[in-house]
């Protein structure tokens, strides 16, 4: 892993000089700013029991479904399409180092985008003058949830990018995987047929993978070690499959 930091610094530089990075950032901040404004408007009209931070982070799934494919669809698919990944791997670097460097760069950008939304709450604190709008519990828990769950979401995007040479296909695959993981599992948990005794094990697995439940726990200040294990183990598996996918494609090319 001695070349990992060199590869990571290169990937970060490439992201910083890529116009699509700034387009994605502007789109992300624009959409999240619009949603934050809508939340504040609803609070100004009707008193709410929950803090704005809790409502803000409840829509985490919407930007995730679009920003993660944008950040990850090129990382391996474009390298394979241009044939540069084969050239890169002829140097004294391993597939693991390449995949981890691309994953880390995408994750750092993902976390940076979410961190920039902290400016919304700073502006709210500056002009609202009401500490009730800034409950630190949901705010810290929300950002912690974003950071932990982002490990898995970005890993899924990298895995999708390892499956195709076409970045558009990789983006669609990533969107479908994330939609199934976030939204699909939630609908599956509501299925009545899962309540039968014969499906008790499957029901437990589905409840364990309920990302919306994880979000609710984090924003309430409940940090469950099983949830942390879910994201870390899922991230490791997705990255292992990404590495194997790249090596398999190289063997057949």
Secondary structure as UniProt FT lines:
FT   TURN            2..3
FT   HELIX           4..17
FT   HELIX           19..45
FT   HELIX           52..57
FT   TURN            58..59
FT   HELIX           60..72
FT   TURN            73..76
FT   HELIX           77..82
FT   HELIX           84..88
FT   TURN            89..90
FT   HELIX           95..116
FT   HELIX           118..128
FT   HELIX           131..133
FT   HELIX           136..161
FT   TURN            162..163
FT   HELIX           167..179
FT   HELIX           180..184
FT   HELIX           185..189
FT   HELIX           192..195
FT   HELIX           197..199
FT   HELIX           200..208
FT   HELIX           211..219
FT   TURN            220..221
FT   HELIX           225..252
//
